[in-house]
Amino acid sequence: ELYNSGNAALNLSGWVLKDDKPYNRYTIPTGTILGAGQYLVLVSNVAKFQAVHPTVSNFIGPVVFDFSNGGETLVITDQGNTPR
């Protein structure tokens, strides 16, 4: 999940989520807005997610890589490649 703790909406269009493997990159789709105080769920399998959580609409995917349960470094950068 991503959470916007700010007081204004964030336009996440073109932001990139990546981990420590250079080939694991997910570009957030154009038009993705994260409202102030809101969450956005990143999912790897949209069909499975919708089957388990049919009432959740604030998600995007498919993210092309999975997150490790053992811990890893995740970085999200904006359109200018600035880490957020």
N, C-alpha and C positions, 0 to 999 in steps of 0.2 A: 504494500500500500504506500501511496504517497499522500502526505498531508500538508495542506496549506495553512500554516499557523498565522499567516499575515492577515491584514485588514482589507486587502484588495485581491481580486481575481488574478490568476496567473495564466498567461497564454503559453502552454507547453509545446506548441507546434514546433516540430523539428528538434526538440531536445533529444539527447541521446543517453540511454542507460547502458552501462557496460560494467563488466567485472574485470578480474585480473587476467582473463584470457582475451587476447586481441580480437579474436573472431566472434566473441559474444557481445553483440551490439544490438540494441533495439531503438529505432527512431520513433518517437511519439508522433502519431498522425497529425496532419494539419487540422486545425479547428478544435484541438483538445484544450479546453479551458477548465482550470481547477479553481473553483470558487473559494472565497475566503472561508476558512474554517471547515473546508470539505476534504473528503478523502477520495482517492482514485485507486482502484484495485488493478494491478497488472497481472494478467493471467496468461498461462502458457497454452491451455487447451480451453478454448471458448465454449465448445459444446459441453464438456464435462462441468465447467464452472456454472453454466446456465442451468444444467440439470440439477445440480446440488443447491444452487442459490438463485432460484427463478425470479425472485423479487428484487435482486440487486441489479441496478442499471448503470452504476458509476464504475465501469470497468473498461479496459482496453486490452487488446491482444489480437493475435497470439504473440506473446513475447517468445522469441526463438531460442531461449535458453532457460534452464531452471536454476533456482537459487539453492545453495547448499544449506543443509541443516546444521552443518558443522561450522559455519561461519565463513565469510569471505568479504572482500572489500568491494563495495558497489560505488560507482561514481555516476552522477547525472550532470550533464553539461548542457548549457543553453545553445542557441543557434550560433553564437560566437565562440563556441568551445570553451566557455568559462565554467569551471566547476561550480555547482550550486550546492 
